[in-house]
Amino acid sequence: MNKALKNRLLIYLCLFIGLIIDSYNFSNIFQFIKPSFVLLILIYWNMALPDKVGITTALLFGVLIDLLDSSLLGLHGLLFVLITYLCQRFFYQFRITPIWQQSFLIFILAIIVKQILAFDFLDSEVNRTNLSDNYYFINTFYYAILSSISWAPVYYLCRLYRRRWVKT
């Protein structure tokens, strides 16, 4: 098998594992504040190998998240493309920062993502919170905290996976 194709399949496997974790249903409270592991893994791969993971990968996995969440088609795809662009534009600056500063940047990105996802244009899910709910901002804060806390394990697990399996 071609080395480039094997590397791409291994990266997609890692993203599909994140997709499986994201599609798992938790309790109602935790469902609103659980971090998006596909997004965290996508940020890692954009930081580690920006030439292998790009805009099309972000759009593909964003649309898959939209289909699994039954949200507005293309909303996650657009967000993932925007974050992929930012990560690829500033990956030299993002890569050299310590892990705690990267977690802070993930915190800021998570707040932005959750605020954009608050616009439920179709009102498709009754249990989904939006900007009109009283606890939405506190749930956004918890989501950002959990995303920034889970960045370090995701980062180190993906780095171990990349060093072990993905050959550049």
LUMSEKE-884323 format. One record per residue: x, y negated, z of N, C-alpha, C in turn. Coordinates in pm, whole numbers, padded with zeros to 5 digits, always signed. Atoms other than C-alpha are relative to their C-alpha. Layout:
// LUMSEKE-884323
((X,Y,Z),(X,Y,Z),(X,Y,Z)),
...
// end
This chain:
// LUMSEKE-884323
((+00084,+00117,+00000),(+00000,+00000,+00000),(+00089,-00124,+00000)),
((-00072,+00125,+00009),(+00118,-00348,-00081),(+00009,-00065,+00139)),
((-00022,+00058,-00132),(+00266,-00528,+00221),(-00092,-00119,+00027)),
((+00087,+00117,-00018),(+00064,-00848,+00166),(-00145,+00043,+00024)),
((+00136,-00050,-00018),(-00262,-00653,+00135),(-00016,+00065,+00137)),
((+00005,-00064,-00131),(-00182,-00450,+00446),(-00006,-00105,+00110)),
((+00002,+00107,-00099),(-00110,-00768,+00644),(-00137,-00068,+00005)),
((+00131,+00065,+00005),(-00435,-00927,+00527),(-00107,+00089,+00062)),
((+00097,-00091,-00059),(-00634,-00616,+00622),(+00015,+00008,+00152)),
((-00022,-00002,-00145),(-00474,-00609,+00968),(-00050,-00128,+00066)),
((+00052,+00126,-00053),(-00560,-00977,+01020),(-00152,+00003,+00001)),
((+00146,-00011,+00005),(-00919,-00913,+00908),(-00052,+00097,+00105)),
((+00039,-00094,-00105),(-00936,-00616,+01146),(-00005,-00070,+00135)),
((-00003,+00076,-00125),(-00839,-00844,+01432),(-00119,-00095,+00008)),
((+00115,+00090,+00002),(-01106,-01094,+01328),(-00132,+00076,+00014)),
((+00120,-00080,-00016),(-01367,-00817,+01300),(-00018,+00049,+00144)),
((+00010,-00036,-00142),(-01286,-00707,+01655),(-00057,-00118,+00078)),
((+00058,+00119,-00062),(-01357,-01064,+01764),(-00146,-00017,-00035)),
((+00139,+00007,+00043),(-01679,-01054,+01563),(-00088,+00100,+00077)),
((+00074,-00100,-00077),(-01787,-00737,+01743),(-00018,-00047,+00144)),
((+00012,+00053,-00136),(-01714,-00896,+02081),(-00102,-00113,+00005)),
((+00095,+00111,+00003),(-01910,-01207,+01982),(-00143,+00046,-00022)),
((+00136,-00046,+00028),(-02208,-01005,+01862),(-00060,+00079,+00116)),
((+00052,-00074,-00115),(-02241,-00818,+02191),(-00090,-00092,+00082)),
((+00096,+00079,-00077),(-02544,-00940,+02389),(+00029,+00012,+00149)),
((-00020,+00007,-00144),(-02479,-01050,+02744),(-00128,-00051,+00063)),
((+00117,+00057,-00067),(-02719,-01186,+03003),(-00027,-00141,-00055)),
((+00039,+00130,+00054),(-02904,-01508,+02920),(+00094,-00112,+00038)),
((-00087,+00109,-00046),(-02683,-01733,+03130),(+00136,+00009,-00067)),
((-00133,-00015,+00057),(-02354,-01591,+03004),(-00001,-00011,-00151)),
((+00008,+00009,+00146),(-02475,-01582,+02643),(+00025,-00143,-00048)),
((-00017,+00139,+00041),(-02476,-01964,+02633),(+00141,-00050,+00023)),
((-00131,+00055,-00035),(-02133,-02011,+02786),(+00116,+00090,-00039)),
((-00112,-00087,+00038),(-01932,-01719,+02648),(+00077,-00063,-00115)),
((-00081,+00060,+00108),(-01643,-01829,+02428),(-00015,+00076,-00131)),
((+00005,-00061,+00132),(-01638,-01761,+02057),(+00138,+00059,-00029)),
((-00129,-00065,+00020),(-01362,-01506,+02019),(+00044,-00002,-00146)),
((-00037,+00013,+00142),(-01376,-01521,+01640),(+00069,-00133,-00023)),
((-00061,+00132,+00015),(-01299,-01891,+01662),(+00139,-00004,+00062)),
((-00132,-00001,-00065),(-01013,-01837,+01908),(+00101,+00082,-00080)),
((-00090,-00083,+00081),(-00864,-01558,+01697),(+00033,-00070,-00131)),
((-00024,+00075,+00124),(-00905,-01770,+01384),(+00098,-00114,+00024)),
((-00097,+00105,-00034),(-00722,-02057,+01554),(+00139,+00059,+00017)),
((-00131,-00062,-00017),(-00443,-01821,+01653),(+00064,+00032,-00135)),
((-00058,-00040,+00129),(-00397,-01684,+01300),(+00033,-00121,-00085)),
((-00035,+00122,+00072),(-00405,-02035,+01155),(+00127,-00063,+00055)),
((-00120,+00052,-00060),(-00135,-02132,+01399),(+00121,+00088,-00030)),
((-00112,-00093,+00017),(+00078,-01820,+01356),(+00039,+00017,-00146)),
((-00026,-00025,+00142),(+00045,-01750,+00983),(-00097,-00083,-00085)),
((+00096,+00084,+00072),(-00123,-02046,+00813),(-00008,+00030,-00149)),
((+00005,-00034,+00142),(-00036,-01916,+00466),(-00082,+00126,-00027)),
((+00075,-00123,+00017),(-00221,-01586,+00524),(-00150,-00016,+00028)),
((+00139,+00023,-00038),(-00545,-01714,+00681),(-00035,-00143,-00039)),
((+00031,+00133,+00048),(-00719,-02004,+00517),(-00147,-00035,+00009)),
((+00134,+00054,+00001),(-01038,-02184,+00440),(-00103,+00108,-00037)),
((+00096,-00102,+00042),(-01205,-01889,+00265),(-00026,+00102,+00112)),
((+00018,-00091,-00114),(-01146,-01662,+00565),(-00088,-00065,+00105)),
((+00081,+00072,-00098),(-01293,-01926,+00795),(-00145,-00007,-00045)),
((+00136,+00008,+00052),(-01596,-01969,+00571),(-00068,+00137,+00006)),
((+00056,-00135,-00002),(-01648,-01592,+00543),(-00044,+00039,+00140)),
((+00035,-00040,-00136),(-01640,-01531,+00917),(-00101,-00094,+00063)),
((+00104,+00091,-00047),(-01847,-01842,+00986),(-00137,+00041,-00050)),
((+00128,-00046,+00055),(-02120,-01715,+00755),(-00042,+00131,+00067)),
((+00034,-00124,-00070),(-02100,-01372,+00921),(-00055,-00029,+00140)),
((+00052,+00041,-00131),(-02149,-01538,+01262),(-00141,-00056,-00015)),
((+00134,+00055,+00024),(-02445,-01730,+01118),(-00102,+00111,-00022)),
((+00092,-00111,+00025),(-02601,-01407,+00996),(-00028,+00081,+00126)),
((+00020,-00076,-00124),(-02548,-01232,+01330),(-00080,-00079,+00103)),
((+00070,+00084,-00097),(-02677,-01526,+01536),(-00135,-00049,-00048)),
((+00120,+00052,+00066),(-02961,-01604,+01295),(-00011,-00151,+00018)),
((+00000,+00145,-00006),(-02860,-01968,+01303),(-00004,-00055,-00142)),
((+00005,+00065,+00131),(-02865,-02217,+01020),(+00118,+00047,-00083)),
((-00104,-00059,+00083),(-02671,-02056,+00737),(+00099,-00106,-00047)),
((-00106,+00090,+00040),(-02342,-02233,+00685),(+00046,-00093,+00109)),
((-00039,+00092,-00107),(-02328,-02423,+01013),(+00130,+00046,+00066)),
((-00125,-00051,-00055),(-02065,-02199,+01172),(+00110,+00000,-00105)),
((-00098,+00002,+00107),(-01893,-02171,+00836),(+00062,-00138,-00017)),
((-00050,+00137,+00011),(-01865,-02548,+00812),(+00088,-00037,+00118)),
((-00081,+00027,-00118),(-01737,-02573,+01168),(+00134,+00073,-00005)),
((-00123,-00077,+00007),(-01483,-02297,+01116),(+00094,-00056,-00107)),
((-00083,+00061,+00104),(-01362,-02461,+00794),(+00063,-00129,+00051)),
((-00054,+00125,-00057),(-01322,-02795,+00974),(+00111,+00028,+00100)),
((-00102,-00032,-00100),(-01129,-02637,+01261),(+00122,+00065,-00066)),
((-00112,-00058,+00075),(-00918,-02434,+01017),(+00082,-00108,-00068)),
((-00073,+00111,+00062),(-00831,-02751,+00831),(+00084,-00074,+00103)),
((-00075,+00071,-00104),(-00730,-02925,+01154),(+00118,+00082,+00051)),
((-00109,-00086,-00048),(-00525,-02627,+01270),(+00111,+00014,-00104)),
((-00103,-00011,+00102),(-00347,-02595,+00937),(+00068,-00133,-00026)),
((-00060,+00132,+00020),(-00289,-02968,+00912),(+00102,-00031,+00109)),
((-00086,+00033,-00115),(-00133,-02990,+01259),(+00062,+00123,+00064)),
((-00047,-00122,-00065),(-00003,-02637,+01310),(+00144,-00011,+00049)),
((-00136,+00018,-00053),(+00359,-02752,+01353),(-00004,-00065,+00137)),
((+00012,+00066,-00129),(+00256,-02980,+01638),(-00068,+00092,+00102)),
((+00075,-00089,-00089),(+00015,-02723,+01783),(+00083,+00119,+00044)),
((-00078,-00121,-00026),(+00260,-02435,+01765),(+00106,-00020,+00109)),
((-00111,+00019,-00092),(+00538,-02592,+01971),(-00043,-00047,+00139)),
((+00045,+00046,-00131),(+00324,-02716,+02260),(-00010,+00118,+00096)),
((+00016,-00108,-00098),(+00313,-02516,+02582),(-00144,+00051,+00002)),
((+00130,-00066,+00004),(+00020,-02282,+02637),(-00105,-00081,+00075)),
((+00100,+00078,-00074),(-00147,-02513,+02890),(-00048,-00119,-00082)),
((+00044,+00109,+00087),(-00153,-02798,+02639),(-00085,+00054,-00115)),
((+00084,-00063,+00101),(-00290,-02564,+02375),(-00138,+00029,+00057)),
((+00129,-00024,-00065),(-00562,-02468,+02623),(-00080,-00128,+00013)),
((+00071,+00128,-00007),(-00647,-02834,+02668),(-00056,-00039,-00136)),
((+00050,+00027,+00135),(-00677,-02877,+02291),(-00118,+00091,-00035)),
((+00112,-00092,+00019),(-00901,-02569,+02281),(-00121,-00051,+00077)),
((+00108,+00057,-00079),(-01109,-02732,+02555),(-00071,-00112,-00077)),
((+00056,+00111,+00077),(-01159,-03044,+02342),(-00074,+00052,-00124)),
((+00065,-00057,+00118),(-01236,-02841,+02028),(-00129,+00074,+00037)),
((+00119,-00074,-00042),(-01485,-02625,+02220),(-00114,-00095,+00033)),
((+00105,+00098,-00027),(-01675,-02931,+02341),(-00058,-00053,-00130)),
((+00047,+00050,+00129),(-01694,-03063,+01986),(-00086,+00105,-00071)),
((+00075,-00107,+00065),(-01809,-02726,+01851),(-00137,+00018,+00064)),
((+00127,-00022,-00069),(-02077,-02684,+02115),(-00096,-00117,-00022)),
((+00087,+00115,+00024),(-02209,-03037,+02059),(-00057,+00004,-00143)),
((+00050,-00010,+00137),(-02237,-02979,+01684),(-00100,+00114,-00011)),
((+00093,-00112,+00004),(-02406,-02643,+01739),(-00130,-00029,+00073)),
((+00121,+00036,-00073),(-02664,-02818,+01956),(-00113,-00038,-00093)),
((+00102,+00039,+00094),(-02848,-02935,+01648),(-00063,+00125,-00060)),
((+00071,-00118,+00048),(-03086,-02646,+01603),(-00110,-00049,-00093)),
((+00091,+00059,+00097),(-03254,-02764,+01286),(-00126,+00084,-00020)),
((+00113,-00087,+00027),(-03480,-02464,+01247),(-00077,+00037,+00126)),
((+00057,-00042,-00127),(-03555,-02412,+01617),(-00035,+00149,-00007)),
((+00026,-00140,+00030),(-03518,-02045,+01532),(-00003,+00089,+00123)),
((-00003,-00083,-00119),(-03449,-01909,+01878),(-00062,-00074,+00116)),
((+00068,+00065,-00112),(-03671,-01984,+02173),(+00095,-00012,+00119)),
((-00089,+00000,-00116),(-03402,-01897,+02430),(+00124,-00086,-00018)),
((-00121,+00079,+00025),(-03131,-02110,+02267),(-00019,-00142,+00053)),
((+00009,+00136,-00053),(-03057,-02438,+02438),(+00044,-00099,-00106)),
((-00044,+00106,+00089),(-03016,-02765,+02255),(+00014,-00129,+00080)),
((-00029,+00125,-00069),(-02953,-03130,+02338),(-00112,-00049,+00090)),
((+00112,+00048,-00081),(-03299,-03183,+02485),(-00010,+00071,+00134)),
((+00006,-00073,-00126),(-03243,-02931,+02765),(+00083,-00069,+00107)),
((-00067,+00066,-00113),(-03136,-03050,+03108),(+00140,+00054,+00024)),
((-00126,-00063,-00036),(-02851,-02804,+03150),(+00094,+00018,-00119)),
((-00083,-00023,+00117),(-02702,-02826,+02803),(+00142,-00053,+00019)),
((-00134,+00057,-00015),(-02412,-03052,+02895),(+00085,+00076,+00100)),
((-00076,-00082,-00095),(-02313,-02844,+03195),(+00036,+00134,-00064)),
((-00033,-00123,+00073),(-02334,-02531,+02976),(+00112,-00024,-00100)),
((-00108,+00034,+00092),(-02112,-02707,+02722),(+00133,-00008,+00074)),
((-00123,+00009,-00080),(-01859,-02782,+02995),(+00048,+00139,+00040)),
((-00038,-00137,-00037),(-01864,-02418,+03114),(+00054,+00075,-00122)),
((-00047,-00063,+00124),(-01826,-02300,+02754),(+00143,-00044,-00033)),
((-00134,+00052,+00028),(-01522,-02525,+02707),(+00102,+00052,+00101)),
((-00090,-00054,-00103),(-01369,-02412,+03037),(+00032,+00146,-00028)),
((-00024,-00143,+00028),(-01415,-02043,+02952),(+00081,+00019,-00128)),
((-00079,-00011,+00123),(-01277,-02097,+02602),(+00146,-00033,+00026)),
((-00140,+00037,-00026),(-00967,-02271,+02733),(+00068,+00102,+00092)),
((-00059,-00104,-00085),(-00914,-02006,+03002),(+00029,+00126,-00080)),
((-00020,-00122,+00078),(-00955,-01723,+02753),(+00099,-00019,-00115)),
((-00097,+00023,+00108),(-00713,-01887,+02507),(+00131,+00073,+00028)),
((-00130,-00062,-00030),(-00402,-01757,+02687),(-00003,+00152,-00024)),
((+00001,-00143,+00031),(-00506,-01387,+02683),(-00017,+00031,-00148)),
((+00019,-00021,+00145),(-00626,-01412,+02323),(+00131,-00028,-00073)),
((-00127,+00037,+00062),(-00302,-01584,+02226),(+00104,+00111,+00017)),
((-00103,-00101,-00024),(-00078,-01324,+02391),(-00036,+00136,-00059)),
((+00040,-00127,+00062),(-00281,-01025,+02270),(+00018,-00005,-00152)),
((-00017,+00012,+00145),(-00285,-01152,+01912),(+00147,-00007,-00038)),
((-00143,+00007,+00029),(+00086,-01230,+01928),(+00065,+00137,+00012)),
((-00050,-00137,-00014),(+00159,-00879,+02055),(-00042,+00084,-00120)),
((+00052,-00071,+00116),(-00060,-00738,+01776),(+00077,-00039,-00126)),
((-00072,+00048,+00121),(+00115,-00954,+01513),(+00143,+00052,+00000)),
((-00140,-00046,-00004),(+00465,-00860,+01629),(+00010,+00151,-00018)),
((-00003,-00145,+00008),(+00376,-00493,+01645),(-00038,+00050,-00140)),
((+00058,-00057,+00122),(+00174,-00445,+01324),(+00018,-00086,-00124)),
((-00001,+00086,+00118),(+00178,-00745,+01094),(+00145,-00039,-00031)),
((-00138,+00027,+00041),(+00509,-00766,+00911),(+00001,-00112,-00103)),
((-00007,+00113,+00094),(+00592,-01095,+00744),(+00129,+00000,-00078)),
// end
